[in-house]
């Protein structure tokens, strides 16, 4: 489900200290772009 997918992404980002904002493409699609 989307809940578990979101949880997996949140855990991945937290484990790698990724703090760049999530950018919404549409209701079901997000991405982030690493800053330098």
Secondary structure, 3 states (H helix, E strand, C coil): CHHHHHHHHHHHHHHCCCCCCCEEEECCEEECCCCC
